[in-house]
Structure formats: C-alpha cells, structure tokens
Amino acid sequence: MIVHRGPDGWDTALNQQVGLGHRRLAIIDLEGGKQPLSNEDGQIWITFNGEIYNYRELRDALETKGHRFRTRSDTETIVHAYEEWGERCVERFRGMFAFAIVDYRTSRVFLARDQLGIKPLYYFHNNSYFAFASELQAFRCLPDIQLEIDIEAIDQYLWLKYIPAPKTIYQQVHKLLPAHRLTITFDGQTNGPEEYWQFTFRPNRHRSENEWLEALDHILRESVKAHLVADVPFGAFLSGGIDSSAVVAYMAQILDDPVRTFSIGFEEQEYDELIYAKQAAKRWNTEHHVEIVRPDALEILPKLVQHYGEPFGDSSAIPTFYVSQMARRKVPMILSGDGGDELFAGYKSYQSWMRWLGYDGVTSPAWRQMLRPIAERLHPGRQPRRPQLDKWLQYVATIPFDERHNLWRPEYQQIVQCKIDSFEEEFARTQRFSNCNVAQYMDIKSYLPCDILTKVDIASMMHGLEVRTPFVDIRVLEFAATIPESLNIDKNTSGHWEGKLLLKKLMSRYYPATFLNRPKMGFSLPVEQWLAPNSIRYMEIREHLLRLDSPLNIYFAPATLRQLLEYGQARQIWLILFLDEWLKQHLHVRQSVGLSEVV
C-alpha cells in the first residue's frame, strides 16, 4: 500500500510478537542504509522515515562513548542514540523523522515524530494488536480491522479544510502529534503520547536591525547547507515567492553546480507566478524546468483521495502533485520554501488579524504612541482588542459554524462545534505572546503540520520524492521565535499592514524591490476560475454532487447542500467534492457518532 514511498527497496523484520516493514527511498548511504536495521546484537531494531541532519555530530559524540558503526547512514545513528540516551534521544535530533524502535531487552516499541511534524505517523490500537504506518491507506491491509468514521472529524474538516491532530477520519486511528513520543509494551500497555519538546516566543530586543539581518542570513545559510547532505542529485521547488527564492539563492551560493529548479504555472494570470520564478532562475543561472497545470488536472482527484487517506481540502495539493511528478523525473530529493510565512509573519491572515485587534503598529506617529495610555484610560472601550481564539478560528474557517450547522442533517447537528479542545490547550500557552505571535504559534501548531506539511509529504511521496524544508527546522524556528514582532510585521508608509519585513530586507541583497514588494499570491489552485458558476466544469460537478445516490445525502440536508453549491465559494465546493470522492471510496466503512444508526 505504500510502495510508492520507497521505490528503492524493501525488507521486513519479524520476531516474537513484532513485525516491522520498510520501503526505502535511498538518499544517504545508498548501499548500507537498508532497513529495518538493528544494533550489533539484534536486540534493538528500527524502521525510520526521514533524515537526521545532525547525525554526523551525533555519530562523533557516540563514537567517543564507545559505540561502533557498521554503516554511514543516519538510521544507525538513531539506534545508537537510543542505546545511549534512551527515549530522550529524540531531544537531540535535528531533522524530519517518524520512527519505531523495537527494544527486545525491555519488550516494548518506542515511536516518535519530529518536533514540527514534517513526517507523518499514524497508529491504530485495539484489543488484539497495535499498528502504525506513514499513510492511512496502509491500515486497510490489517486483518479483521474495524474502522468507524468520526463524524466530528468531518465537521472539523469542513471548518478548517483538514482534520487536526490527533484526530483522523477514523475513530480508531490517531495521528501522533509533532514533538511527541509513545511507548507500547508487548502486552499492549501504552505510555503516552508524551510531549518531548516545546517552543515559545521570547523576543530579544537587544539587537540592532543590521545585527538581526546578519544573524538571519547566517541561520538560513547554515540550515540550507545542512539540508543539502545527500548521496543523490537534488533540486529545489521554485514558486517565484520570497521563501522558495531565498532557498534557491542560498543553494546557488553553496553549490558549485547549477541548481535544478522546478516551477508550476497556470493559464490564469492572477494565480501564475512563473514570471517571478523565471526571474529568480535567471538571477542564479539555474537549470529551470516548467509545466503548466490546466483544469483537466482535476481528473487526478481519485488518486489524491486514495493517498491522503482522509478528507483533505487544500486544493494546492494538485499543483504540488504535478511539480513533484516533474521534479522526480530529474532528482529524488528537493528543497522547498515551506514554513517561511509561519515563521516570519507572511500570511495575509496575520495582516487581517492585526487590523481586527486595532493596533497602530510601531510606524504610527510618535505622538500617537505617547498618547495611547491616556486615551485608553479616557476611552477604555476603544482600546485595542485582546487576541481571542474564537475570532482567530473565524479567520481561518472555510465553512463557518452557522453554515456548517445548517448543512448537516438534523440528527447530526449536535456534533457541530465552535471550539476544538486541542486548539484550546495550545491557545492557553499564548497568554504572554505578542499579538501576531499568537497567530503564528497557532499556525505552527496546527495549520503547518496538518495542512502544509501533510500536503507536501503525500503529494511528493506519491512519486517517491523526498522534500526537505530548511525553514521548517528546529534551529531556524528557535531563532525566529526571538525576533521582535515589529521587525516581521508592521504598518508601511501607506498605512497598510505588511509582513515578512526582515526576510524581505535580507533578500533585497539578492532580488530587486519589484520582486520582493509585490502582493502575496501563495501557491494555490485557481479554483475560483475552474469552478466558476458559468463554467462547464462547474455544471458537471454540481450535477455530480447533487445526484440522488450521492453519499453526501447520508449526512447533509439536500436543500442546504444545493444552496451551498449554487452560492458558496469555490473553495467550499472543493471541500465537498473531495469529501464526496472519499465517501465513495469508503462506503464500506461504518460510521459512529454515539447515534444508534450505522451505515
């Protein structure tokens, strides 16, 4: 079921009550990195997905403690790190990883996921067995497995366009949260999940702007260099945005040979950034490859549904699929610019958030800043608002609460929520954060791993392509968390909020102002044009979703569904279209929401 994730080989390790399987995508130590891999006496085994970027440093430290290595792989470093430091070994890893270690000395299995959730880890537990995998579809191979649809998860999908961890579409399957570890004994007792790492925003106000620029330049250059460790050819996704263009700039300066770059464009000009991607490619003399994505790309929807394994509503999964397919023809490994918006306040939602909060920004006149405390005492009702989770969730909602409530059939409306427990827990940690840092933190904890990184992992691994993310790096994040908010986001001279200020100033060393100071577009699909009400494609989709035998009718009120399809936004229609295809592929799965009826 996951052969596509590892086209370079496979193996299994079966012993006592435990079986491990692994599909290999060979990036480091092509000959010696075969998995599952064990220690010298065969008492510790591992199956591992990802890369450890500081494995050479760890290997040196472990060798000084007497450990001996048989391979050059980062996988073996994890095994010896576990021998030396136990479950706390994960606190030393810099990289992207999801792994399971079987310890036959203590009769237990230890699972862990990287700090930022770059690599996925799903697990299933019942009275008979415990199972884990990199993709949901792998669980279909389990004998006598009984999976029940979590209706609350569908509602959260309609709300956020993804299902937030630890939930999945199934009640019995969970996502291991980023920066969490879990132990299960051979007799089925679990310990965890337990969080092993946490970050906090802690602004350092003792650096000048020039000092910040030099520090940012150093940390990004070092991260890109660390992410280039490989024994195979590699390249870069180049959307034409600031983040991917920054990655390419550093790659071009570090490497001797031209960087291979890969870009996707659209015929719809308002979504097409190819002109900027070509500018960046020309600036660094890259070996540039381009493809155009057209509306017939919607035909890959069934394949996307199969691989994502649960409803996933980010339509940019389609261009990510095609740019990954194109890149894989040339290289097995790619660097991307994902994470720059979350770390450096680039999203438009942050600008809307700051406008709603009512702050003037540090560029407002000095006299206004000085008079603010007096004004707040005289007019307490006019002072800036405090960050509120429910308001933030309104900003990120795809289908708001009232519309979702009306969409569900009456017997399901009780499950429609206006809060999410995991979000409440994370928001409670933001009480001392500055205003934009609150929004960034919530995105880093939810949207980044559950949407952005999930999208890239699945779409790329469908083609056996490894994607590495220099911005989504523990050292880069911990550095970014010390940058004062006003250096990232502030009002410009026109009085409008603008984000990613520090990164733009740094990139002005390499790109002109016209390249850096344009409106943000994002890497998104032109669904508004492709699903426009007057288009042939829209009419076909509408008739398809409103058919009498549609599985959507099990859950949704037909009249409200029709209204949403006729008057709703294109991104809402895309959510419904993906959900319909998922339900069609999984009609054999039972549903359970504490109600008596079962399909």
KEZA-244041 format. One record per residue (C-alpha): residue number from 1; residue in one letter; x, y, z. Coordinates in pm, whole numbers. Example, Ala and Ser with C-alpha at 12.3 -4.5 7.8 and 13.67 -1.06 7.14 Angstrom:
<nodes>
(1 "A" (1230 -450 780))
(2 "S" (1367 -106 714))
</nodes>
This chain:
<nodes>
(1 "M" (0 0 0))
(2 "I" (296 238 43))
(3 "V" (532 100 -222))
(4 "H" (538 447 -384))
(5 "R" (705 596 -74))
(6 "G" (1012 375 -119))
(7 "P" (1087 266 -476))
(8 "D" (1449 171 -400))
(9 "G" (1393 -144 -194))
(10 "W" (1209 -308 92))
(11 "D" (1251 -553 376))
(12 "T" (1080 -682 689))
(13 "A" (1194 -794 1032))
(14 "L" (969 -1041 1217))
(15 "N" (1043 -1162 1569))
(16 "Q" (824 -1267 1861))
(17 "Q" (510 -1051 1860))
(18 "V" (653 -769 1647))
(19 "G" (677 -719 1272))
(20 "L" (849 -424 1106))
(21 "G" (830 -332 739))
(22 "H" (1008 -65 542))
(23 "R" (1002 81 191))
(24 "R" (1327 257 109))
(25 "L" (1388 585 -69))
(26 "A" (1768 587 -72))
(27 "I" (1920 931 -5))
(28 "I" (2212 870 236))
(29 "D" (2444 565 233))
(30 "L" (2286 402 -70))
(31 "E" (2447 64 -3))
(32 "G" (2446 42 377))
(33 "G" (2125 217 474))
(34 "K" (1889 -76 423))
(35 "Q" (1605 -109 678))
(36 "P" (1477 -243 913))
(37 "L" (1816 -205 1080))
(38 "S" (1942 -340 1413))
(39 "N" (2218 -285 1664))
(40 "E" (2510 -530 1691))
(41 "D" (2336 -798 1897))
(42 "G" (1997 -774 1726))
(43 "Q" (1818 -662 2044))
(44 "I" (1717 -321 1904))
(45 "W" (1556 -273 1563))
(46 "I" (1432 36 1382))
(47 "T" (1215 134 1087))
(48 "F" (1260 503 1010))
(49 "N" (1121 760 768))
(50 "G" (1306 1090 726))
(51 "E" (1652 1240 765))
(52 "I" (1859 1342 1069))
(53 "Y" (2063 1646 964))
(54 "N" (2295 1648 1266))
(55 "Y" (2367 1275 1251))
(56 "R" (2738 1328 1186))
(57 "E" (2775 1536 1503))
(58 "L" (2582 1272 1699))
(59 "R" (2786 992 1546))
(60 "D" (3111 1160 1656))
(61 "A" (2976 1201 2010))
(62 "L" (2859 841 2022))
(63 "E" (3189 704 1893))
(64 "T" (3370 883 2175))
(65 "K" (3141 691 2412))
(66 "G" (3246 359 2260))
(67 "H" (2974 295 2001))
(68 "R" (3086 128 1678))
(69 "F" (2910 182 1345))
(70 "R" (2870 -60 1054))
(71 "T" (2717 190 807))
(72 "R" (2733 559 714))
(73 "S" (2357 601 749))
(74 "D" (2172 840 977))
(75 "T" (1942 549 1063))
(76 "E" (2213 367 1255))
(77 "T" (2284 688 1446))
(78 "I" (1929 677 1584))
(79 "V" (1979 320 1703))
(80 "H" (2299 403 1892))
(81 "A" (2149 727 2026))
(82 "Y" (1863 524 2169))
(83 "E" (2111 280 2325))
(84 "E" (2296 569 2487))
(85 "W" (2020 808 2588))
(86 "G" (1702 602 2578))
(87 "E" (1376 771 2484))
(88 "R" (1532 1112 2544))
(89 "C" (1742 1062 2230))
(90 "V" (1473 1243 2030))
(91 "E" (1556 1564 2214))
(92 "R" (1894 1563 2040))
(93 "F" (1772 1511 1683))
(94 "R" (1760 1787 1425))
(95 "G" (1567 1669 1125))
(96 "M" (1243 1528 995))
(97 "F" (1154 1188 1130))
(98 "A" (894 933 1220))
(99 "F" (1029 606 1351))
(100 "A" (958 296 1556))
(101 "I" (1225 126 1765))
(102 "V" (1169 -227 1893))
(103 "D" (1359 -294 2214))
(104 "Y" (1362 -669 2281))
(105 "R" (1553 -613 2605))
(106 "T" (1253 -436 2761))
(107 "S" (977 -587 2539))
(108 "R" (845 -257 2414))
(109 "V" (811 -46 2099))
(110 "F" (907 322 2103))
(111 "L" (758 562 1846))
(112 "A" (844 927 1790))
(113 "R" (769 1209 1548))
(114 "D" (982 1514 1471))
(115 "Q" (938 1844 1653))
(116 "L" (746 2022 1376))
(117 "G" (552 1736 1220))
(118 "I" (729 1717 885))
(119 "K" (694 1339 865))
(120 "P" (363 1164 943))
(121 "L" (295 884 1188))
(122 "Y" (-48 721 1223))
(123 "Y" (-133 449 1473))
(124 "F" (-416 207 1548))
(125 "H" (-478 19 1872))
(126 "N" (-737 -242 1966))
(127 "N" (-751 -543 2199))
(128 "S" (-563 -762 1951))
(129 "Y" (-279 -553 1815))
(130 "F" (-109 -217 1778))
(131 "A" (-20 -94 1429))
(132 "F" (147 214 1283))
(133 "A" (217 349 934))
(134 "S" (317 652 727))
(135 "E" (-18 667 546))
(136 "L" (-375 591 644))
(137 "Q" (-435 365 347))
(138 "A" (-183 114 485))
(139 "F" (-427 15 762))
(140 "R" (-662 -138 506))
(141 "C" (-427 -438 492))
(142 "L" (-483 -528 857))
(143 "P" (-681 -848 921))
(144 "D" (-1037 -808 1051))
(145 "I" (-987 -435 1103))
(146 "Q" (-1299 -243 1202))
(147 "L" (-1287 130 1134))
(148 "E" (-1564 372 1220))
(149 "I" (-1595 717 1066))
(150 "D" (-1556 1001 1315))
(151 "I" (-1833 1245 1221))
(152 "E" (-1680 1519 1436))
(153 "A" (-1368 1488 1224))
(154 "I" (-1574 1555 910))
(155 "D" (-1715 1868 1072))
(156 "Q" (-1365 1987 1162))
(157 "Y" (-1259 1919 804))
(158 "L" (-1541 2140 675))
(159 "W" (-1428 2405 921))
(160 "L" (-1051 2400 865))
(161 "K" (-1011 2206 534))
(162 "Y" (-803 1947 720))
(163 "I" (-858 1719 1019))
(164 "P" (-645 1847 1308))
(165 "A" (-423 1605 1500))
(166 "P" (-459 1386 1694))
(167 "K" (-786 1308 1515))
(168 "T" (-816 1126 1185))
(169 "I" (-1126 1043 985))
(170 "Y" (-1143 715 1181))
(171 "Q" (-1223 688 1549))
(172 "Q" (-972 406 1597))
(173 "V" (-675 569 1417))
(174 "H" (-480 865 1552))
(175 "K" (-204 1096 1437))
(176 "L" (92 1113 1668))
(177 "L" (129 1485 1736))
(178 "P" (451 1665 1638))
(179 "A" (718 1659 1913))
(180 "H" (551 1360 2078))
(181 "R" (666 1009 2163))
(182 "L" (472 697 2253))
(183 "T" (571 363 2405))
(184 "I" (375 37 2391))
(185 "T" (473 -285 2563))
(186 "F" (444 -627 2400))
(187 "D" (138 -699 2617))
(188 "G" (-42 -391 2481))
(189 "Q" (9 -133 2756))
(190 "T" (73 219 2630))
(191 "N" (265 507 2785))
(192 "G" (187 841 2623))
(193 "P" (163 1012 2388))
(194 "E" (401 1246 2569))
(195 "E" (536 1581 2450))
(196 "Y" (916 1595 2449))
(197 "W" (979 1947 2310))
(198 "Q" (807 2285 2320))
(199 "F" (897 2628 2193))
(200 "T" (789 2975 2299))
(201 "F" (821 3321 2152))
(202 "R" (1075 3520 2355))
(203 "P" (1171 3841 2171))
(204 "N" (1528 3964 2206))
(205 "R" (1523 4345 2192))
(206 "H" (1897 4397 2234))
(207 "R" (2000 4363 1869))
(208 "S" (2002 4634 1605))
(209 "E" (1826 4571 1275))
(210 "N" (2160 4517 1100))
(211 "E" (2257 4262 1362))
(212 "W" (1928 4082 1306))
(213 "L" (1989 4076 931))
(214 "E" (2334 3923 973))
(215 "A" (2204 3667 1222))
(216 "L" (1913 3571 996))
(217 "D" (2146 3540 698))
(218 "H" (2373 3308 897))
(219 "I" (2096 3082 1030))
(220 "L" (1926 3041 691))
(221 "R" (2251 2977 506))
(222 "E" (2351 2717 764))
(223 "S" (2010 2549 750))
(224 "V" (2011 2521 372))
(225 "K" (2363 2377 385))
(226 "A" (2257 2121 648))
(227 "H" (1960 2018 436))
(228 "L" (2182 1951 134))
(229 "V" (2354 1647 286))
(230 "A" (2276 1364 41))
(231 "D" (2435 1099 -177))
(232 "V" (2196 1162 -468))
(233 "P" (2117 1451 -706))
(234 "F" (1875 1715 -577))
(235 "G" (1699 2036 -674))
(236 "A" (1450 2296 -547))
(237 "F" (1086 2388 -586))
(238 "L" (1074 2746 -713))
(239 "S" (728 2901 -696))
(240 "G" (856 3254 -752))
(241 "G" (762 3355 -397))
(242 "I" (1009 3501 -149))
(243 "D" (1061 3182 53))
(244 "S" (1148 2941 -228))
(245 "S" (1354 3214 -396))
(246 "A" (1551 3255 -72))
(247 "V" (1625 2883 -57))
(248 "V" (1744 2886 -419))
(249 "A" (1963 3190 -350))
(250 "Y" (2147 3009 -71))
(251 "M" (2171 2684 -267))
(252 "A" (2326 2865 -561))
(253 "Q" (2589 3025 -336))
(254 "I" (2671 2699 -156))
(255 "L" (2687 2463 -454))
(256 "D" (2940 2451 -735))
(257 "D" (2699 2323 -999))
(258 "P" (2381 2500 -1118))
(259 "V" (2072 2435 -906))
(260 "R" (1794 2236 -1070))
(261 "T" (1469 2430 -1016))
(262 "F" (1110 2325 -1083))
(263 "S" (808 2551 -1126))
(264 "I" (437 2512 -1193))
(265 "G" (229 2776 -1366))
(266 "F" (-132 2840 -1461))
(267 "E" (-302 2993 -1762))
(268 "E" (-495 3215 -1519))
(269 "Q" (-262 3514 -1479))
(270 "E" (-380 3615 -1130))
(271 "Y" (-252 3280 -999))
(272 "D" (59 3249 -1211))
(273 "E" (398 3344 -1062))
(274 "L" (609 3193 -1338))
(275 "I" (739 3534 -1441))
(276 "Y" (895 3571 -1095))
(277 "A" (1017 3213 -1083))
(278 "K" (1193 3272 -1415))
(279 "Q" (1348 3592 -1278))
(280 "A" (1489 3403 -978))
(281 "A" (1608 3120 -1202))
(282 "K" (1782 3365 -1434))
(283 "R" (1938 3550 -1139))
(284 "W" (2112 3231 -1026))
(285 "N" (2153 3066 -1366))
(286 "T" (1960 2755 -1257))
(287 "E" (1866 2457 -1470))
(288 "H" (1499 2556 -1479))
(289 "H" (1200 2330 -1558))
(290 "V" (842 2449 -1602))
(291 "E" (498 2293 -1652))
(292 "I" (150 2443 -1685))
(293 "V" (-140 2298 -1486))
(294 "R" (-480 2314 -1657))
(295 "P" (-837 2235 -1542))
(296 "D" (-816 1874 -1662))
(297 "A" (-582 1826 -1363))
(298 "L" (-900 1769 -1159))
(299 "E" (-905 1420 -1306))
(300 "I" (-639 1312 -1056))
(301 "L" (-884 1365 -767))
(302 "P" (-950 991 -709))
(303 "K" (-576 927 -683))
(304 "L" (-531 1215 -438))
(305 "V" (-816 1086 -223))
(306 "Q" (-662 740 -213))
(307 "H" (-323 863 -98))
(308 "Y" (-431 1129 151))
(309 "G" (-648 863 311))
(310 "E" (-890 1110 467))
(311 "P" (-1069 1427 354))
(312 "F" (-808 1694 274))
(313 "G" (-933 2021 133))
(314 "D" (-623 2217 33))
(315 "S" (-659 2240 -344))
(316 "S" (-290 2326 -384))
(317 "A" (-233 1951 -342))
(318 "I" (-293 1939 -719))
(319 "P" (-7 2169 -829))
(320 "T" (211 2010 -559))
(321 "F" (136 1671 -717))
(322 "Y" (241 1793 -1062))
(323 "V" (556 1979 -956))
(324 "S" (662 1670 -759))
(325 "Q" (597 1447 -1059))
(326 "M" (804 1676 -1280))
(327 "A" (1092 1700 -1031))
(328 "R" (1108 1323 -975))
(329 "R" (1195 1269 -1340))
(330 "K" (1523 1451 -1270))
(331 "V" (1605 1410 -899))
(332 "P" (1497 1204 -595))
(333 "M" (1532 1489 -344))
(334 "I" (1412 1851 -334))
(335 "L" (1434 2157 -107))
(336 "S" (1125 2375 -63))
(337 "G" (1040 2711 93))
(338 "D" (754 2589 312))
(339 "G" (731 2744 658))
(340 "G" (854 3095 577))
(341 "D" (510 3250 619))
(342 "E" (453 3098 962))
(343 "L" (797 3187 1096))
(344 "F" (819 3540 954))
(345 "A" (452 3651 954))
(346 "G" (387 3640 582))
(347 "Y" (22 3535 557))
(348 "K" (-248 3786 472))
(349 "S" (-447 3645 763))
(350 "Y" (-190 3796 1001))
(351 "Q" (-249 4137 849))
(352 "S" (-626 4096 890))
(353 "W" (-568 3978 1247))
(354 "M" (-366 4288 1334))
(355 "R" (-629 4514 1175))
(356 "W" (-903 4348 1380))
(357 "L" (-701 4383 1700))
(358 "G" (-679 4756 1629))
(359 "Y" (-307 4818 1682))
(360 "D" (-141 5108 1508))
(361 "G" (200 4950 1460))
(362 "V" (532 5098 1558))
(363 "T" (539 5318 1246))
(364 "S" (242 5523 1365))
(365 "P" (335 5879 1466))
(366 "A" (533 5912 1789))
(367 "W" (274 6146 1942))
(368 "R" (5 5879 1897))
(369 "Q" (221 5620 2068))
(370 "M" (280 5857 2360))
(371 "L" (-86 5948 2399))
(372 "R" (-215 5590 2379))
(373 "P" (-200 5517 2758))
(374 "I" (-400 5836 2828))
(375 "A" (-653 5752 2555))
(376 "E" (-700 5403 2691))
(377 "R" (-783 5544 3036))
(378 "L" (-1024 5802 2897))
(379 "H" (-1189 5569 2645))
(380 "P" (-1145 5211 2770))
(381 "G" (-1393 5077 2515))
(382 "R" (-1174 5192 2228))
(383 "Q" (-852 5028 2331))
(384 "P" (-713 4753 2108))
(385 "R" (-876 4416 2141))
(386 "R" (-703 4123 2307))
(387 "P" (-639 3810 2099))
(388 "Q" (-929 3567 2113))
(389 "L" (-922 3210 1989))
(390 "D" (-1278 3212 1859))
(391 "K" (-1203 3520 1649))
(392 "W" (-887 3363 1508))
(393 "L" (-1081 3050 1417))
(394 "Q" (-1328 3268 1229))
(395 "Y" (-1043 3400 1018))
(396 "V" (-924 3053 924))
(397 "A" (-1269 2895 879))
(398 "T" (-1358 2764 534))
(399 "I" (-1723 2699 623))
(400 "P" (-1832 2898 933))
(401 "F" (-2026 2750 1225))
(402 "D" (-2377 2859 1119))
(403 "E" (-2335 2733 764))
(404 "R" (-2196 2401 883))
(405 "H" (-2478 2361 1133))
(406 "N" (-2740 2416 863))
(407 "L" (-2560 2187 620))
(408 "W" (-2581 1877 842))
(409 "R" (-2898 1673 866))
(410 "P" (-3084 1745 1194))
(411 "E" (-2977 1415 1352))
(412 "Y" (-2610 1517 1316))
(413 "Q" (-2627 1885 1409))
(414 "Q" (-2538 1807 1769))
(415 "I" (-2179 1733 1666))
(416 "V" (-2116 2076 1509))
(417 "Q" (-1862 2253 1727))
(418 "C" (-1748 2609 1782))
(419 "K" (-1429 2506 1961))
(420 "I" (-1160 2238 1932))
(421 "D" (-1006 2102 2252))
(422 "S" (-653 2071 2114))
(423 "F" (-666 2433 1994))
(424 "E" (-790 2549 2334))
(425 "E" (-494 2380 2500))
(426 "E" (-243 2540 2266))
(427 "F" (-403 2885 2283))
(428 "A" (-371 2876 2662))
(429 "R" (6 2877 2610))
(430 "T" (-1 3209 2422))
(431 "Q" (-110 3440 2704))
(432 "R" (221 3627 2715))
(433 "F" (282 3633 2340))
(434 "S" (261 3946 2129))
(435 "N" (-40 3970 1903))
(436 "C" (94 3835 1576))
(437 "N" (299 3574 1762))
(438 "V" (-30 3430 1889))
(439 "A" (-149 3369 1533))
(440 "Q" (190 3239 1421))
(441 "Y" (203 2996 1713))
(442 "M" (-142 2855 1636))
(443 "D" (-46 2806 1272))
(444 "I" (284 2639 1361))
(445 "K" (98 2400 1590))
(446 "S" (-191 2317 1355))
(447 "Y" (-203 2455 1001))
(448 "L" (166 2395 926))
(449 "P" (183 2023 1019))
(450 "C" (-177 1925 941))
(451 "D" (-215 2110 611))
(452 "I" (107 2242 456))
(453 "L" (346 1964 555))
(454 "T" (87 1688 507))
(455 "K" (10 1819 159))
(456 "V" (377 1822 59))
(457 "D" (460 1484 215))
(458 "I" (176 1296 46))
(459 "A" (195 1470 -293))
(460 "S" (572 1424 -315))
(461 "M" (594 1072 -175))
(462 "M" (332 959 -426))
(463 "H" (621 992 -670))
(464 "G" (899 869 -440))
(465 "L" (1035 1223 -399))
(466 "E" (1184 1345 -71))
(467 "V" (1115 1710 14))
(468 "R" (1326 1892 271))
(469 "T" (1225 2219 432))
(470 "P" (1510 2447 552))
(471 "F" (1264 2696 705))
(472 "V" (1084 2421 896))
(473 "D" (1388 2344 1105))
(474 "I" (1415 2341 1483))
(475 "R" (1714 2577 1487))
(476 "V" (1554 2822 1245))
(477 "L" (1228 2819 1442))
(478 "E" (1400 2876 1775))
(479 "F" (1587 3167 1618))
(480 "A" (1273 3313 1458))
(481 "A" (1095 3296 1795))
(482 "T" (1338 3559 1928))
(483 "I" (1274 3819 1655))
(484 "P" (1068 4116 1784))
(485 "E" (727 4120 1622))
(486 "S" (769 4469 1475))
(487 "L" (1067 4350 1267))
(488 "N" (842 4096 1094))
(489 "I" (508 4275 1063))
(490 "D" (420 4644 1080))
(491 "K" (230 4917 902))
(492 "N" (405 5052 594))
(493 "T" (422 5415 485))
(494 "S" (80 5377 320))
(495 "G" (-78 5273 649))
(496 "H" (-129 4910 550))
(497 "W" (-4 4611 743))
(498 "E" (284 4432 576))
(499 "G" (452 4108 681))
(500 "K" (783 3928 637))
(501 "L" (970 4259 665))
(502 "L" (1302 4128 797))
(503 "L" (1321 3847 541))
(504 "K" (1240 4089 259))
(505 "K" (1519 4323 369))
(506 "L" (1760 4033 376))
(507 "M" (1652 3915 32))
(508 "S" (1696 4268 -107))
(509 "R" (2064 4171 -122))
(510 "Y" (1972 3929 -398))
(511 "Y" (1645 4046 -558))
(512 "P" (1506 4387 -669))
(513 "A" (1228 4571 -485))
(514 "T" (978 4497 -762))
(515 "F" (1035 4127 -699))
(516 "L" (1003 4149 -321))
(517 "N" (732 4409 -267))
(518 "R" (451 4269 -477))
(519 "P" (117 4141 -340))
(520 "K" (136 3792 -195))
(521 "M" (-20 3525 -419))
(522 "G" (51 3194 -247))
(523 "F" (82 2854 -410))
(524 "S" (-285 2788 -476))
(525 "L" (-509 2642 -741))
(526 "P" (-731 2879 -945))
(527 "V" (-1046 2703 -826))
(528 "E" (-1247 3027 -850))
(529 "Q" (-1197 3018 -1228))
(530 "W" (-1208 2642 -1270))
(531 "L" (-1530 2615 -1066))
(532 "A" (-1690 2940 -1179))
(533 "P" (-2073 2908 -1192))
(534 "N" (-2083 2967 -1567))
(535 "S" (-1819 2705 -1650))
(536 "I" (-1889 2365 -1800))
(537 "R" (-1675 2203 -1531))
(538 "Y" (-1885 2361 -1255))
(539 "M" (-2211 2235 -1405))
(540 "E" (-2072 1882 -1429))
(541 "I" (-1952 1889 -1070))
(542 "R" (-2278 2036 -943))
(543 "E" (-2485 1764 -1108))
(544 "H" (-2243 1500 -980))
(545 "L" (-2266 1618 -618))
(546 "L" (-2645 1656 -627))
(547 "R" (-2714 1309 -765))
(548 "L" (-2972 1108 -568))
(549 "D" (-2728 830 -482))
(550 "S" (-2454 1063 -357))
(551 "P" (-2310 951 -20))
(552 "L" (-2326 1317 81))
(553 "N" (-2702 1271 128))
(554 "I" (-2630 1042 423))
(555 "Y" (-2500 1336 622))
(556 "F" (-2616 1662 463))
(557 "A" (-2955 1823 408))
(558 "P" (-3007 1813 29))
(559 "A" (-3163 2158 8))
(560 "T" (-2882 2322 207))
(561 "L" (-2622 2133 6))
(562 "R" (-2778 2257 -317))
(563 "Q" (-2773 2613 -183))
(564 "L" (-2405 2586 -89))
(565 "L" (-2316 2455 -435))
(566 "E" (-2509 2735 -605))
(567 "Y" (-2400 3027 -388))
(568 "G" (-2096 2907 -195))
(569 "Q" (-1735 2992 -257))
(570 "A" (-1526 2778 -489))
(571 "R" (-1303 2659 -205))
(572 "Q" (-1613 2535 -18))
(573 "I" (-1725 2344 -326))
(574 "W" (-1379 2189 -349))
(575 "L" (-1415 2063 9))
(576 "I" (-1745 1899 -74))
(577 "L" (-1606 1749 -396))
(578 "F" (-1310 1590 -213))
(579 "L" (-1537 1459 64))
(580 "D" (-1777 1308 -188))
(581 "E" (-1495 1118 -357))
(582 "W" (-1360 998 -21))
(583 "L" (-1702 871 86))
(584 "K" (-1747 697 -249))
(585 "Q" (-1417 513 -198))
(586 "H" (-1503 420 163))
(587 "L" (-1872 339 167))
(588 "H" (-1793 7 333))
(589 "V" (-1667 188 644))
(590 "R" (-1914 220 928))
(591 "Q" (-1997 548 1093))
(592 "S" (-2038 605 1463))
(593 "V" (-2118 925 1649))
(594 "G" (-2290 787 1953))
(595 "L" (-2607 752 1748))
(596 "S" (-2800 431 1703))
(597 "E" (-2797 406 1325))
(598 "V" (-2497 264 1142))
(599 "V" (-2430 267 768))
</nodes>
